[in-house]
Amino acid sequence: MAVCDAHYRFLIVDVGDSGRRSDGGVLAQSAFGQALESGTLSLPSSRELPGTATRAPYVFVGDEAFPLRTHMLRPYPGRNLPDAKAVFNYRLSRARRIIENSFGILTARWQLFRKPIVAQPEHVVTFTKAAIALHNFLRITEFTVYCPVGFSDAEDSVGNVVEGSWRAEVRAEGGLERVEQVGSNRFSQSSAEVRDCFSNYFMSPQGQVDWQYHHIHRTSYD
């Protein structure tokens, strides 16, 4: 489990837990998750959303495997959602693509992760942490060589995803597999209000992107 920044660098990693545990369970037991839950993570204070007077907290972006919290956003559940919720899920998915690409770049550049690692578990943890440290180092010092233009996903001018070349490399050899497990859907009223706040912002003139409605209704947009 990991947190990354907008430049595909890993900021927090938790390596070595059992694969049978859900992402939400790993988060709850980690030092990071406990600090997030207790409010001792020293996050920046809430600030106004761009172009508005509405204040919102800083948040981490997760998928359905993570619980909804004041500082952790997850998608609205269900299908055939109203536009506001569907747009929120779409915008959240766009943000989550960053961590997906971080793992993808790591897997494509370090062939260790393209197949099961034959080693003692404690050694696997060490190998993984070393590869992540080197990944971050190369992202800073050898940016254009380690991750050249076109290697990571991009978007065209109307929000269509242009897949990065790392995907073809990883698909060809298997690579990291996604663990499909769903976390708890219980959350507080304040957490729901934070999610609704971002949902409303994405529907506002200040927060929307022109093509979001075309994508949620799956229509062509040239």
N, C-alpha and C positions, 0 to 999 in steps of 0.2 A: 504494500500500500504506500502511496506517495502523494506529496503535494508538489506542484511545480509552479514556476512563474511563466510569464508570457513569452520567454525566450527559450522554453523547453529545458530549463535547468531545474533539477530536483532540489527542493528546499528542505523537505522532511521525508524520510523513508522509514518504513517499518518492515524488516525482513526476517523471515524465518518462522512465521506462524504456520499452523497446520492448514492445509488446503481445504479441509472440510469446514472450516469456520467461515462465516459470512464476513464480508467487508465491514458491515456494521459492528459485528462482534469484535473484530480486530481493532477497529477504531475505539470502541468502548474500553478495551483493555490497555490501549497504548498510553504512554505518557502524554502525547499530543492530544488524544481524545479526552482524557481526563481533565487536562488543563482547559480545553475548549468547553467542556461541560460545566466546569466549576467557575468559569469566567476569569481564570488566572493566566490566560495566554498573552496578556498585554497587547491586545489588538488596538489599532488606532480608534479614536472616538468616531462616532457616526458623523457624517457630513452630508451636505446638501447634494442631491442628485443633480447632474449638470443641467443648467437651464431652468431649475426649479427652486422652490423654497422648501421642498420636502426633504427631510433628513432620513437617512437610511444607514444601517450599520455596515461595516465591512463584512463580507461573507466569503466562505469557501463554496465551491461549486462541486456537487456530487451527483451521482446517478441514483437509481431506485434502490440501490443496495444500502444507502446511508439514511439515517433518520433526519427528519426535518428539525432544525434547531434555529435559534435566533441568528447564529453565525454560520449556518450550513443550509444551503439551498438544495432541494431535490425537485424533480418534476412533479407536476400534478398527476395523480393516478387516473387511469381509465382511458377510454377511447371516445371518439365523437364529442370532444370537448368544445365548449364555446370558444369563440375566437381569442378572447383574452388569455385563457389558460393554454390554448394551443400555441399562441404566439410566445408565451413565456417558456413553454417546453422547447420550442424551436430555438429561442435565443439562448437558453441554458445549454442545449445540445451544441450550439456553435462554440460556446465557451469551453465545454468539456472536450472538444476536439483537440485542445492544446495538450492535455495530459495524455490523450490517446497517441498523439504524435510524439510526445516525449518518450513513451514506452516503445513506440515503433522505431524511432531513430536509434534508441539504445539497443534494441533487438537486431536491427539491420547492421549496425556497426560492430557489435560484439557477438560473434557467432556462437559463443558459449550458450546463448539463450535460445538458439534455434532448435534445440533438441534436449531431451532430459539430461541433466547433469549427473554424471556418474562420480559421486564423491560423498563423503560423510556430510550430514546436514550442517554441522558447524562450519565446514569448509565451504559449502555452498553459500552460506550467509556471508562469509568473508569475500568470496569471489564476487558476489553480487554488489556488495558495498564498494569494493575496489573499482568495479566497472562503472558504477554510478559516479564515483569521485572523478574518475578519468573522463567520463562523459561531460561532466560539468566543466572540468579544466579545458577540454578541447572546444567546448562551446564558447569559451571566452577567448582562448588563445589562437585557435585555428578555425574560426567561425565559417569562413567560406569554403574551406577544404572538408571539414568534418560534416557540415550540413549545407551543401551548395544550394543555389536557387533551384527549386523544383523537387528537392529531396523531401521536404515536408509539404503537407497539404496547404492549399491556398484557396482563395475565393476570387471569382471574377467580379465584374462591376455590378452584377445583379444577384450576388450571393450563391451562385452555383459552386459546388465544391470541385476543385481541381485536385485530384488525388496526387499525393507525393510519391516519388519513385520508391521510397522505402517499402510501400505496401506490396509491390510486386516481388521484392526480394523476400519479404517475410512470408508471404503466401506460398511462395515456391518451396519453402522448407519447413513450413509449420509455424515456427515461432511461438511466442507467448500465447497461451490460450486464455480466453475470457472465462471467468468463473461466474455462472449465472445464478446468483443467490440474492434474495431480496431481504432487506432489513426491516425493522419495525416501522409501522406506519403510524405509530402514536406520536403526537406532538402537542405542544402547548398552543394556546390561543395567540400568544405573542409571536411564536414562530410562524403561525399561519398569517398573521398580519404583516410580517416582514416579507413573506413570499408575495402576498397580495400587493404590497407596496411596489415591489419590482414589476409585477405583472401590470399594474396600472401605468407605471412609468413607460414600459415598452409599448403601450397603446397610445401614449401621448405624443403630440407633435415634437416634443423635445427628445423623446427616447426611442421613437420608432425608426426602423429602417424601411426604405421604400418597398423592398421586395418581400417583406415578411409574410404578407397575406397570400401572395402567390405560392410561397413554399408550403404554408400550412394547408392550402387547398389543393396542392399538387397540380397546379396549372403551369403551363409553359410560360417563360418570361424571357424574352429576347432583348 
